[in-house]
Amino acid sequence: MARFDLYDNPDDETRRLAPYLLDVQSTHVGILPTRIVIPLRPTPDLGFSGKPSDLLPVLEINGEKHFLDTPAMSAVPLSALGRRIGSLADRRDAILAALDRIFGAY
């Protein structure tokens, strides 16, 4: 498990609304039985203002645009995540800006 690894959403009930989960937890606390993840949702479901922002950056996965639903981040059991399907480490700056925005690091 590594920070910015991408996973299929393992939950049958929420997978349609958020098909992917992004691991944003530091690898320095990898011994925990949970991981902090942020769901990625299809851009047509973009809420609030209806526009991407540094809080809700749009990221492309398999040729489709999804927004990082930063306010919906949560902890999930490590055992639930399954196999890594990719990495969004190349979008690190946008992801960290979203985390900074929600935690008030400005």
GUTORVEX-759667 format. One record per residue (C-alpha): residue in three letters; z, y, x. Coordinates in steps of 0.05 Angstrom, whole numbers, plus 5000, padded with zeros to 4 digits. Each point is the difference from the previous one (the first is absolute). Example, Ala and Ser with C-alpha at 12.3 -4.5 7.8 and 13.67 -1.06 7.14 Angstrom:
Ala515649105246Ser498750695027
***
This chain:
Met500050005000Ala498150685026Arg500350704975Phe493750194960Asp498249284986Leu496549904933Tyr501549454950Asp497449774933Asn505150174946Pro503549334986Asp502550214931Asp495649754943Glu502450534952Thr498650615044Arg494049775042Arg494850314953Leu503350685006Ala501649955074Pro495849465034Tyr502750145070Leu506750145034Leu500650375066Asp505849835047Val502850665026Gln506549745029Ser501450095074Thr499249385041His506750175033Val503649744939Gly495949374992Ile506149554993Leu501250234928Pro498249524944Thr496150564965Arg494350475016Ile498850704975Val493150034968Ile495850514964Pro495249774945Leu492750205004Arg496850144933Pro492750104981Thr498150745001Pro498250034926Asp507449904986Leu502050615043Gly505850324963Phe503450684997Ser495050545021Gly494249525001Lys498450205072Pro501549665066Ser505050365044Asp504049875062Leu505049644954Leu494549564969Pro494749915054Val493749614982Leu498649415044Glu494049544999Ile501149254994Asn494149524997Gly495350574983Glu504350244942Lys504350624998His507549934985Phe505550505002Leu506649885035Asp505250074945Thr505450245047Pro505150184945Ala499849274977Met502149705066Ser505149444997Ala503049425038Val497149304989Pro502549345027Leu496649825065Ser498549314972Ala496150304941Leu494850365042Gly495949415023Arg494550065051Arg497850665029Ile492950184977Gly498850605044Ser502950635032Leu499750744983Ala502650205068Asp493750425010Arg502550444942Arg506950085032Asp499950764998Ala498550034925Ile505349474985Leu505350355042Ala498350674968Ala501349694932Leu506749725023Asp501850685031Arg498350354934Ile504449554957Phe505950005048Gly499650755014Ala498549965074Tyr496250674999
***
